[in-house]
Amino acid sequence: MCTECRPLGGRGVAWRLALCALSVLLAGWGPAWAANVYINVNCGEGETVNGALEPDPPLDKTDHIEVTITGTCVEAVVVEGFKDLNLSGDAIIQRPVTTGWPGKSALEVWDSGGVTGGSNTPGVIIHGLTFRGLDPDEYRAPVVRILRSKVNIWGCTIGDNGADGGTGLDIGDHSAVSISGTTIENNQGFGLNAGGSSIVYVAGYLADDVIIQGNRAGVSATDDALVALGNVKIHDNQQSAVQASNAAIVDFGSWDPVDAAPDIYGNGQLYYPAVAATLGGQVWLGKATIHDNRDAGAGADGGGQILLCCGQGQVVIRENQGAGITAWAGGTIRGWLPVLVEGNLGGGVLIQQGSEAEFGTGTVIRSNGDSTDPDSFGGLFVDNSSALSVGSNATVADNYGPGVFLRGNSSATLGENASITGNQGYGVLLELSSSATFGDTVTASGNRKFDLVCASGSVAGTPQGSHPSIARMKCPEWYQLQRLPD
């Protein structure tokens, strides 16, 4: 059964249906053919996997074929046109040293499993194998490449692509892939790259975590791909842990109602949020903990969207060196789930350069900012014609700096019963023609400076019939209106 989600726009519904279809498709994996073929390959004795897959006379690629591999195999294995193939064993497959662009992969899977043909064939299962690049030349072929195929990767290790920009696992051209209990590590490009309208489940069925670590960047989804993350740890990658772009979606746990809880930590550097949506990509944060990263926890820019939606748990973004959540240059943050943004050194939420943010009921933004910096951004900072909406029963408390700071023709709406208390600067500070609307029973009190200040042409107000409680206010332009004046 698939969990309902409320994404923005109609194409998200299509992705949800595609994700449900994939779960059914992968769950039914198994031998479905009359003939069974079993092959042993010992690379330590000079045998090769390619020799087993393409013998003379050839195999019937519609049969159920199981290949058990031992030893270390230095070859570029190609799997093409198989309908029901199982590759397994305690073996290392290392790509050979090659000349000429783009080089060879340790494993390539092409046109296998009947994905593009529409037939319900079992596909390719890869279990227990280690795939290595170990070729630090200039050629950027991925360690493993999958195109137009249905593949289940279980209990494998994929890594050590030493080529500059070299990917560990590359999935494209309408493939359907499930990954469980696998480690993807130490690649000089992306650990996992998905594109070409492919659908990828990461840790969808087994309890074992998928680990994506030590790569230049962790997971990239692009070109209409969908990547669904479940029991996965993505950590200590040099740049972003997860990036969605070009109409792709990365889904954190919305499809798993109980167990899926991606853990994102130790990633990034300056200008690389741990979780990023850019150039029209979407990230659905259904359940996740994003913590202790080297820049922002989550960020959207250039038409990218971070959606706090669709799961049955809380999103926790804490103790990152940059802001907890940031949007700039037309990025969007939208939320239905409760989110905890806590202890982030660069501030709680930063919305800038014509961007928008909307947070749902029960959002908590507390203890953010730098206690050693008198100009710390504090809880919520909205600048340069940007807009903020915070749902009912929100808490903005104990931040270093203002609780809410609007500047440069920006606007905010604070939902009923919101509480803005204990911040080490102003409670709410409006500057440079900004505006704020306070819902019924909003409380602003106990902040180190004034609880509300309207400066340099800024205004604030409340709808008729609403009664916010603001203890210390310096706001000559206060309105009791249905809406603020244009």
Secondary structure as GFF3:
##gff-version 3
##sequence-region A 1 486
A	DSSP	alpha_helix	11	27	.	.	.	ID=ss1
A	DSSP	beta_strand	36	42	.	.	.	ID=ss2
A	DSSP	three_ten_helix	43	45	.	.	.	ID=ss3
A	DSSP	alpha_helix	49	53	.	.	.	ID=ss4
A	DSSP	beta_strand	64	74	.	.	.	ID=ss5
A	DSSP	beta_strand	77	80	.	.	.	ID=ss6
A	DSSP	beta_strand	84	88	.	.	.	ID=ss7
A	DSSP	beta_strand	91	94	.	.	.	ID=ss8
A	DSSP	beta_strand	107	110	.	.	.	ID=ss9
A	DSSP	beta_strand	123	127	.	.	.	ID=ss10
A	DSSP	beta_strand	130	132	.	.	.	ID=ss11
A	DSSP	beta_strand	144	147	.	.	.	ID=ss12
A	DSSP	beta_strand	150	154	.	.	.	ID=ss13
A	DSSP	beta_strand	157	159	.	.	.	ID=ss14
A	DSSP	beta_strand	169	172	.	.	.	ID=ss15
A	DSSP	beta_strand	176	180	.	.	.	ID=ss16
A	DSSP	beta_strand	183	185	.	.	.	ID=ss17
A	DSSP	beta_strand	190	194	.	.	.	ID=ss18
A	DSSP	beta_strand	199	202	.	.	.	ID=ss19
A	DSSP	beta_strand	210	213	.	.	.	ID=ss20
A	DSSP	beta_strand	217	221	.	.	.	ID=ss21
A	DSSP	beta_strand	226	229	.	.	.	ID=ss22
A	DSSP	beta_strand	232	235	.	.	.	ID=ss23
A	DSSP	beta_strand	242	244	.	.	.	ID=ss24
A	DSSP	beta_strand	249	252	.	.	.	ID=ss25
A	DSSP	beta_strand	263	265	.	.	.	ID=ss26
A	DSSP	beta_strand	275	278	.	.	.	ID=ss27
A	DSSP	beta_strand	282	285	.	.	.	ID=ss28
A	DSSP	beta_strand	288	291	.	.	.	ID=ss29
A	DSSP	beta_strand	298	301	.	.	.	ID=ss30
A	DSSP	beta_strand	305	308	.	.	.	ID=ss31
A	DSSP	beta_strand	315	318	.	.	.	ID=ss32
A	DSSP	beta_strand	325	328	.	.	.	ID=ss33
A	DSSP	beta_strand	332	335	.	.	.	ID=ss34
A	DSSP	beta_strand	339	342	.	.	.	ID=ss35
A	DSSP	beta_strand	349	351	.	.	.	ID=ss36
A	DSSP	beta_strand	356	359	.	.	.	ID=ss37
A	DSSP	beta_strand	364	366	.	.	.	ID=ss38
A	DSSP	beta_strand	380	383	.	.	.	ID=ss39
A	DSSP	beta_strand	387	390	.	.	.	ID=ss40
A	DSSP	beta_strand	395	397	.	.	.	ID=ss41
A	DSSP	beta_strand	404	407	.	.	.	ID=ss42
A	DSSP	beta_strand	411	414	.	.	.	ID=ss43
A	DSSP	beta_strand	419	421	.	.	.	ID=ss44
A	DSSP	beta_strand	428	431	.	.	.	ID=ss45
A	DSSP	beta_strand	435	438	.	.	.	ID=ss46
A	DSSP	beta_strand	443	445	.	.	.	ID=ss47
A	DSSP	beta_strand	452	454	.	.	.	ID=ss48
A	DSSP	beta_strand	459	462	.	.	.	ID=ss49
A	DSSP	beta_strand	469	470	.	.	.	ID=ss50
A	DSSP	beta_strand	473	474	.	.	.	ID=ss51
A	DSSP	beta_strand	478	480	.	.	.	ID=ss52
###
